[in-house]
Amino acid sequence: MGGKIPVVQCIDMEPDRRRLNPQRPLAWRGCERTYELSRLWREQWEQATGRPAHFSWYFRMDPQVERVYGSATWAVDRYPEMVEDFRRRGDEIGLHVHFYRWDPERCHWVVDHGNTRWVEHCLASSLAAFRQALGRPCESFRGGDAWMSQEAAAQLEASGVRFDLTLEPGQEGYRGLRRWERHSGWIPDLRGIPQRPYLPSQANFKAPDPARREGMWMIPVSRGEAVGLPGLAFRLYRLLIHGVRLERTWITLYLFQEPLLFRQVVDRLLNSAELSCLVLLSHSQAVLRPYFRRNIKKNLSYLLSRPRAKDFALATPQEAMASLKIIPGVNGKGSRD
């Protein structure tokens, strides 16, 4: 691929733990530390590319947050200076939703993907909370655990969401992300979906509809297959820790990913003739773990030392799509045409 390469760096802003105690709401230290480190990351991006760097931040505002913290908008209310700084710099502020339901009889959380009514409630309440907190409708969305369904995609599109950055190509379908969590439904099988952004069929969110000209764009997360010993080690890790037996080793480009895996996938993608953009992921709580923090430092340094780093442009989803000439561009600091 020649020319500029838009890069969307998605950062999920969420609690520090998956297991939340409803009786003990803790500050989101990972968000605080991520915000501090983002100043250095932004400087590194801008020095390497010679362009302004715009991150994409996805805040949790779902029923789990509401139950534990008393308000779905807790994080935005707690960190107003942070949110205002993101706005001022032209970053994207989007919504990240997990579908946890509290079971009062057993006193534990259920990842309730199989409960259609609960999923609908989670999305509707989270979108309403976003509008309340930010004063505008949500345009950019990321589902927790790479989960999506046909009904959820239709609801998001009907609610005005323009960009979904949930799907992870090559993902094999399986039950739940963690063995120790109670769950319903399945994480979807995403083998065969495109790596490039697409408008989905209204009958199948996994399939592009070339006839469509408007709607919610699916912008898949960047993934690639790892081979050799690194790939084998990753499959063994998923089997032992998560109880998931993988046929092939598809690696998501998390910035805190093991560097050998990250580099292998980055090099493969940058050498691909089909590359349109890179979509990188991170979680706010990752920076609280020294190993992950070191990985982020190494992986970001590696990415920005590539020969084509000058072609990178760290962009919001809208800016990335405009750069690819898929949608109209933006005027000034993130304002829409």
Secondary structure, DSSP 8 states (H G I E B T S, - for coil): --S-EEEEEEEEE--S-SS--TT-----HHHHHHHHHHHHHHHHHHHHHSS----EEEEE-SHHHHHHHS-TTHHHHH-HHHHHHHHHTT-EEEEEE--EEEETTTTEEEEETT-HHHHHHHHHHHHHHHHHHHSS---EEEEGGG---HHHHHHHHHTT--EE----TT---BS-S-TTSEEES-B---TT--SS-B-EETTEEEEE-TT--SS-EE----EEE--HHHHHHHHHHIIIII----SS-EEE-BTTS-HHHHHHHHHHHHT-TT---EEEEEEGGGGGSHHHHHHHHHHHHHHHTSTTGGGEEE--HHHHHHHTTSS--EETTTEE-
